[in-house]
Structure formats: C-alpha cells, structure tokens
Amino acid sequence: MGRKAIPQGEPWPHVRQICRVERRRLVVQGGQVRKREVEVSYAITSALPERADATQLLTGSQRESSSWGGHTATAS
C-alpha cells in the first residue's frame, strides 16, 4: 500500500542519464609493454541533465542523489 507499481518493460524507470568512461593503460617495464589494461566505469543517475551535466557526472559531484556502479576488465 502506498507504493507505486513499476510498469512492465521499465526495469529502471527513474534512470535519466548513463555515463561510460573507458581508461586504457600500458604497464611498461624495462622499456617494453608488459601488460595492457582496460578499465570501464559507469555512472547511472536519476538526475536530469539540467541538474547534473556531463562534467558533474564525470567528477561525481551528484553522488548524493545517484546510484553509481563500475566494472573493471583487464586485457592481456
């Protein structure tokens, strides 16, 4: 009672913006590349673009009202 039902087909009805950041690194030892790394992070927020623009999402300045998640992968 008092809860709003989520309509079918809308698994995350409050998501307004998603940001994906990809960072690539080379681990160099003795002047040679020993390992290549790829890190992928995601930011998911319910904040409208007028409240949190791309810069704010990337710096995390809206975290108090947002849900954030990340995933890291390493490539050989």
WOCOR-V719897 format. One record per pair of residues at least 24 apart in sequence whose ideal C-beta (glycine too) atoms are under 10 Angstrom apart, sorted by the first residue. I is the first residue (numbers start at 1). GAP is how many residues later the second one is. If there is no record, write none. Layout:
{{I	GAP} {I	GAP}}
This chain:
{{12	32} {12	34} {12	55} {13	33} {14	30} {14	31} {14	32} {14	33} {14	53} {15	29} {15	30} {15	31} {15	51} {15	52} {16	28} {16	29} {16	30} {16	31} {16	32} {16	33} {16	34} {16	35} {16	36} {16	50} {17	26} {17	27} {17	28} {17	29} {17	30} {17	31} {17	32} {17	34} {17	35} {17	36} {17	37} {17	39} {17	40} {17	45} {17	49} {18	24} {18	25} {18	26} {18	27} {18	39} {19	24} {19	25} {19	26} {19	33} {19	35} {19	37} {19	38} {19	39} {19	49} {20	51} {21	36} {21	37} {21	49} {22	51} {23	49} {24	51} {25	49} {35	39} {35	40} {35	41} {36	38} {36	39} {36	40} {37	35} {37	36} {37	37} {37	38} {37	39} {38	34} {38	35} {38	36} {38	37} {39	31} {39	32} {39	33} {39	34} {39	35} {40	30} {40	31} {40	32} {40	33} {41	27} {41	28} {41	29} {41	30} {41	31} {42	26} {42	27} {42	28} {42	29} {43	24} {43	25} {43	26} {43	27} {44	24} {44	25}}
